[in-house]
Amino acid sequence: MARFEMTGHDRYRVEKAREELARAGDLDLADDRAMARTIGRLEVALQLLLDMLDEDGTS
């Protein structure tokens, strides 16, 4: 795995992903709509983190 220097924007993405993950821990599993929104936000956060790590910039 290649090491890289994180930019301020990269650190911001990591911080926001951590916030989304923390919010997901407080989710009411009986609320289907909230679950769907949370899953969508987690998918986006994960994709942004993966894009950050992707060496050639393709998904």
OpenMM code with the backbone's topology and positions (N, CA, C; nanometers):
from openmm import Vec3, app, unit

residues = "MET ALA ARG PHE GLU MET THR GLY HIS ASP ARG TYR ARG VAL GLU LYS ALA ARG GLU GLU LEU ALA ARG ALA GLY ASP LEU ASP LEU ALA ASP ASP ARG ALA MET ALA ARG THR ILE GLY ARG LEU GLU VAL ALA LEU GLN LEU LEU LEU ASP MET LEU ASP GLU ASP GLY THR SER".split()
positions = [
    Vec3(0.0847, -0.1182, 0.0000),
    Vec3(0.0000, 0.0000, 0.0000),
    Vec3(0.0888, 0.1240, 0.0000),
    Vec3(0.0608, 0.2142, -0.0881),
    Vec3(0.1412, 0.3355, -0.1001),
    Vec3(0.1025, 0.4363, 0.0081),
    Vec3(0.2025, 0.4987, 0.0613),
    Vec3(0.1792, 0.6081, 0.1572),
    Vec3(0.1665, 0.7385, 0.0797),
    Vec3(0.0890, 0.8304, 0.1310),
    Vec3(0.0747, 0.9598, 0.0652),
    Vec3(0.0527, 1.0673, 0.1698),
    Vec3(0.0733, 1.1879, 0.1279),
    Vec3(0.0533, 1.3043, 0.2148),
    Vec3(-0.0935, 1.3468, 0.2033),
    Vec3(-0.1626, 1.3524, 0.3161),
    Vec3(-0.3032, 1.3931, 0.3139),
    Vec3(-0.3129, 1.5445, 0.3080),
    Vec3(-0.4017, 1.5914, 0.2237),
    Vec3(-0.4280, 1.7349, 0.2132),
    Vec3(-0.5332, 1.7728, 0.3180),
    Vec3(-0.5576, 1.8996, 0.3314),
    Vec3(-0.6633, 1.9456, 0.4208),
    Vec3(-0.7987, 1.8922, 0.3788),
    Vec3(-0.8207, 1.8837, 0.2482),
    Vec3(-0.9475, 1.8304, 0.1971),
    Vec3(-0.9608, 1.6818, 0.2301),
    Vec3(-0.8501, 1.6085, 0.2214),
    Vec3(-0.8518, 1.4661, 0.2580),
    Vec3(-0.8872, 1.4483, 0.4049),
    Vec3(-0.8279, 1.5288, 0.4905),
    Vec3(-0.8580, 1.5199, 0.6346),
    Vec3(-1.0048, 1.5543, 0.6617),
    Vec3(-1.0575, 1.6513, 0.5874),
    Vec3(-1.1982, 1.6885, 0.6000),
    Vec3(-1.2874, 1.5694, 0.5630),
    Vec3(-1.2552, 1.5003, 0.4522),
    Vec3(-1.3335, 1.3835, 0.4106),
    Vec3(-1.3308, 1.2746, 0.5168),
    Vec3(-1.2151, 1.2497, 0.5736),
    Vec3(-1.2032, 1.1474, 0.6780),
    Vec3(-1.2861, 1.1867, 0.7993),
    Vec3(-1.2789, 1.3135, 0.8378),
    Vec3(-1.3571, 1.3618, 0.9528),
    Vec3(-1.5067, 1.3442, 0.9276),
    Vec3(-1.5537, 1.3806, 0.8097),
    Vec3(-1.6964, 1.3666, 0.7778),
    Vec3(-1.7384, 1.2202, 0.7729),
    Vec3(-1.6527, 1.1335, 0.7216),
    Vec3(-1.6837, 0.9899, 0.7194),
    Vec3(-1.6965, 0.9359, 0.8611),
    Vec3(-1.6082, 0.9795, 0.9494),
    Vec3(-1.6164, 0.9366, 1.0900),
    Vec3(-1.7455, 0.9859, 1.1547),
    Vec3(-1.7868, 1.1074, 1.1220),
    Vec3(-1.9120, 1.1610, 1.1762),
    Vec3(-2.0316, 1.0789, 1.1277),
    Vec3(-2.0316, 1.0438, 0.9993),
    Vec3(-2.1411, 0.9617, 0.9453),
    Vec3(-2.1452, 0.8255, 1.0135),
    Vec3(-2.0297, 0.7664, 1.0349),
    Vec3(-2.0235, 0.6367, 1.1014),
    Vec3(-2.0756, 0.6465, 1.2446),
    Vec3(-2.0397, 0.7521, 1.3152),
    Vec3(-2.0881, 0.7716, 1.4524),
    Vec3(-2.2401, 0.7896, 1.4536),
    Vec3(-2.2925, 0.8672, 1.3571),
    Vec3(-2.4383, 0.8870, 1.3486),
    Vec3(-2.5099, 0.7552, 1.3202),
    Vec3(-2.4485, 0.6709, 1.2398),
    Vec3(-2.5110, 0.5423, 1.2062),
    Vec3(-2.5260, 0.4550, 1.3298),
    Vec3(-2.4377, 0.4708, 1.4268),
    Vec3(-2.4466, 0.3935, 1.5503),
    Vec3(-2.5673, 0.4288, 1.6353),
    Vec3(-2.6216, 0.5476, 1.6142),
    Vec3(-2.7384, 0.5935, 1.6900),
    Vec3(-2.8694, 0.5735, 1.6146),
    Vec3(-2.8636, 0.5049, 1.5032),
    Vec3(-2.9785, 0.4890, 1.4150),
    Vec3(-3.0865, 0.4009, 1.4773),
    Vec3(-3.2116, 0.4426, 1.4602),
    Vec3(-3.3269, 0.3622, 1.5004),
    Vec3(-3.3524, 0.2600, 1.3904),
    Vec3(-3.3228, 0.1343, 1.4179),
    Vec3(-3.3343, 0.0298, 1.3161),
    Vec3(-3.4784, 0.0042, 1.2734),
    Vec3(-3.5748, 0.0531, 1.3470),
    Vec3(-3.7152, 0.0358, 1.3103),
    Vec3(-3.7593, 0.1381, 1.2053),
    Vec3(-3.6798, 0.2405, 1.1822),
    Vec3(-3.7134, 0.3469, 1.0871),
    Vec3(-3.6481, 0.3160, 0.9519),
    Vec3(-3.7261, 0.2585, 0.8604),
    Vec3(-3.6739, 0.2181, 0.7297),
    Vec3(-3.6187, 0.3351, 0.6494),
    Vec3(-3.6871, 0.4472, 0.6531),
    Vec3(-3.6419, 0.5636, 0.5751),
    Vec3(-3.5102, 0.6183, 0.6289),
    Vec3(-3.4961, 0.6224, 0.7605),
    Vec3(-3.3707, 0.6694, 0.8195),
    Vec3(-3.2572, 0.5734, 0.7866),
    Vec3(-3.2875, 0.4452, 0.7869),
    Vec3(-3.1858, 0.3457, 0.7517),
    Vec3(-3.1402, 0.3646, 0.6074),
    Vec3(-3.2327, 0.3867, 0.5167),
    Vec3(-3.1989, 0.4053, 0.3756),
    Vec3(-3.1131, 0.5298, 0.3568),
    Vec3(-3.1494, 0.6389, 0.4230),
    Vec3(-3.0694, 0.7626, 0.4133),
    Vec3(-2.9294, 0.7410, 0.4679),
    Vec3(-2.9205, 0.6738, 0.5817),
    Vec3(-2.7912, 0.6497, 0.6447),
    Vec3(-2.7036, 0.5612, 0.5575),
    Vec3(-2.7620, 0.4571, 0.5021),
    Vec3(-2.6855, 0.3686, 0.4134),
    Vec3(-2.6345, 0.4471, 0.2925),
    Vec3(-2.7168, 0.5321, 0.2374),
    Vec3(-2.6750, 0.6155, 0.1244),
    Vec3(-2.5596, 0.7071, 0.1613),
    Vec3(-2.5682, 0.7710, 0.2776),
    Vec3(-2.4596, 0.8605, 0.3217),
    Vec3(-2.3315, 0.7829, 0.3473),
    Vec3(-2.3429, 0.6630, 0.4044),
    Vec3(-2.2242, 0.5803, 0.4285),
    Vec3(-2.1622, 0.5343, 0.2968),
    Vec3(-2.2452, 0.5018, 0.1990),
    Vec3(-2.1936, 0.4628, 0.0676),
    Vec3(-2.1144, 0.5761, 0.0042),
    Vec3(-2.1678, 0.6971, 0.0107),
    Vec3(-2.0980, 0.8131, -0.0455),
    Vec3(-1.9670, 0.8375, 0.0279),
    Vec3(-1.9703, 0.8331, 0.1605),
    Vec3(-1.8489, 0.8553, 0.2385),
    Vec3(-1.7428, 0.7507, 0.2057),
    Vec3(-1.7838, 0.6255, 0.1931),
    Vec3(-1.6894, 0.5196, 0.1601),
    Vec3(-1.6310, 0.5404, 0.0206),
    Vec3(-1.7155, 0.5765, -0.0751),
    Vec3(-1.6664, 0.5994, -0.2112),
    Vec3(-1.5654, 0.7146, -0.2144),
    Vec3(-1.5916, 0.8210, -0.1411),
    Vec3(-1.4976, 0.9334, -0.1359),
    Vec3(-1.3642, 0.8910, -0.0754),
    Vec3(-1.3685, 0.8097, 0.0287),
    Vec3(-1.2447, 0.7617, 0.0901),
    Vec3(-1.1692, 0.6691, -0.0053),
    Vec3(-1.2408, 0.5832, -0.0747),
    Vec3(-1.1756, 0.4945, -0.1708),
    Vec3(-1.1144, 0.5732, -0.2862),
    Vec3(-1.1849, 0.6757, -0.3336),
    Vec3(-1.1308, 0.7607, -0.4395),
    Vec3(-1.0030, 0.8304, -0.3939),
    Vec3(-0.9999, 0.8668, -0.2677),
    Vec3(-0.8830, 0.9331, -0.2118),
    Vec3(-0.7625, 0.8393, -0.2144),
    Vec3(-0.7866, 0.7112, -0.1937),
    Vec3(-0.6788, 0.6120, -0.1887),
    Vec3(-0.6425, 0.5561, -0.3256),
    Vec3(-0.7320, 0.5727, -0.4214),
    Vec3(-0.7114, 0.5172, -0.5548),
    Vec3(-0.5975, 0.5898, -0.6239),
    Vec3(-0.4917, 0.5174, -0.6568),
    Vec3(-0.3716, 0.5779, -0.7117),
    Vec3(-0.3924, 0.6428, -0.8475),
    Vec3(-0.4689, 0.5803, -0.9356),
    Vec3(-0.4830, 0.6362, -1.0698),
    Vec3(-0.6089, 0.7208, -1.0880),
    Vec3(-0.6875, 0.7371, -0.9819),
    Vec3(-0.8038, 0.8240, -0.9858),
    Vec3(-0.9263, 0.7660, -1.0538),
    Vec3(-0.9294, 0.6355, -1.0788),
    Vec3(-1.0465, 0.5731, -1.1394),
    Vec3(-1.1208, 0.4935, -1.0347),
    Vec3(-1.2504, 0.4792, -1.0537),
    Vec3(-1.3331, 0.4018, -0.9601),
    Vec3(-1.3694, 0.2693, -1.0206),
] * unit.nanometer
topology = app.Topology()
chain = topology.addChain("A")
for resn in residues:
    res = topology.addResidue(resn, chain)
    for name in ("N", "CA", "C"):
        topology.addAtom(name, app.Element.getBySymbol(name[0]), res)
